C-alpha cells in the first residue's frame, strides 16, 4: 500500500514538473515563432515558478499571444499546471488588455489567443523538445533552477538539438 502511495506522489510530481516545463516552453516558442529574440527559459522545481525572457513587440496583440501561450501550451499538450503558475500571466494579460480601447479589448484578446494557438499547433514538436530538455536537466542541476539560454536555446527553438 505504501509503495502505491509513493508511486502516486512521484507520478504527481512528474506531471507537475512536465506541466511547468510545457508552460514555459509555450511562452518561448510563441515568442520565437512570432519573431522575437528569446534570451532564456527557466523553471524552478522547488517553487513551481518559471520564466522566459524575450524581446517585446511593438504590437500588443503579439505580446498578448506570448502572454497566453503558456496556458494554451498546457491545454494543447494536456499538461495542466497549477493556478500558481498562471497568476503572473493573468496579471500581465490584464495589463496588456488595458492598453486597448474598451471596444477593442474582446477582439484583441481573441486575436491574441488565436495567434498563440496557431503558433503552438504549428510548433508543438518544438514545445515538447524544449520542455523535454528542461526536464532532462532537472537531476543535474545544483539547485532547483533549470535554465537554458543563448545559442543552445536558439538551436532548440529553431528545431536543432
Secondary structure by P-SEA (a helix, b strand, c coil): caaaaaaaaaaaaaaaaaaaaaaaaaaaaaaaaaccccccccccccccccbbbbbbbccaaaaaaaaaaaaaaaaaacccccccccaaaaaaaaaaaaaccccaaaaaaaaaaaaaaaaaaacaaaaaaaaaaaaaacccccccbbbbbcaaaaaaaaccc
